[in-house]
Amino acid sequence: MSITKRQIRSAKKLKNTTKQKGKYPILLKQVIEVSDIILEILDARFVKEMQNKEIEKLIADRGKKIIYVLNKSDLTRKRDKRLNPRIFVSCIKNTGITELRNKIKEEASKSKKTGRFNRVQVGVIGYPNTGKSSLINLLIGRTSAKTGSDAGFTKGIQKLKLTEDIQLLDSPGVIPSDEYSMTSEEKIAQHVKVGGRSYSQIKNPEIALNEIVKSNKEDLEKFYKIKFNDAEDLIEKIGRKKGFLKKGNEVNSDKAARTVLKDWQLGNIEA
C-alpha cells in the first residue's frame, strides 16, 4: 500500500513530543484563555482515551464553548454519541468539513467579538497526531494567509483567518501532563495506540502492539490477511512474511512489531 505525503507528514509530527513538559502546555493554556470557542480534536477510534480531562475542566471553569470534532471517522465504524455538540469529520475523505465550518459560524454568531482583537477567537486543541493541521487547512483553504502578530499572544501560537470575523488559533498537540510524566509501559503503550507517541521512539514496541491486539485483533487479521493467536504470534508471522530475519533464521521481532505499529499510526488499518 502506497503512503501519501499527508501520512508521511503525520508520522513526522509524532516525533514532536519533546517539548511536552515545557513550552507546549503553556501555549495550550494561553490558547484556551484567549479563545471564545474551543474545538477539541479527537480520534474517532479512541474518543474516550483521547479526551484531555484536565484541559476540559479548564475550559468549563472559564465558561468557554466547546465543540468536539471526531476526526478520522473514515477509519472506524464506531460512532461515539456521548459528547455534544459533536461533528464527525475525515480529513482524508474531506467529509464533515462544511458541517463543522457552519457549526463554528453558528456558535461564533452567538459570541461577542473579543474587543481586543475584533474577531471571535476559536482555539484548536488535541493530542499530537489527531489531524489538527490538516483540519485547519481544509477549513480555511491552503491559500489563506496567517494573520499578523497580535499583542497578547505568545509567540508560537499559529493564528489563521477563517472569516473576517473569526480567527483560528492552532495550539501544539499535548498529552495530559499527568499522563506524559508516567513511565509505565502500559501507559506508554496506550499513547502509541492513540498516536500520542511515535512507534519509532519507544523502547518496547512489542508491549505497545499487545495493547492494540487486545482491542483490535480482527482488524489486524483483516488488514494483513493472516490469522494469529496473540501479539507474539503476529510478530512471528509478520516477520516471516516480510522477511525480517536475523542470523539463525530468527525473526527480528523489534522490526516486525514497529512495522505493524507504523501501519496502525499511519491509518492504514481500519478499526
Secondary structure, DSSP 8 states (H G I E B T S, - for coil): ----HHHHHHHHHTTTTTTTTTHHHHHHHHHHHH-SEEEEEEETTSHHHH--HHHHHHHHHTT-EEEEEEE-GGG-S----SSSSEEE-BTTTTBSHHHHHHHHHHHHHHS--BTTTTBEEEEEEESTTSSHHHHHHHHH-TT--B----TTS-TT-EEEESSSSEEEEE------HHHHT---HHHHHHHHHHTSS-GGG-S-HHHHHHHHHHHHHHHHHHHHT---SSHHHHHHHHHHHHT-B-GGG-B-HHHHHHHHHHHHHTT-S--
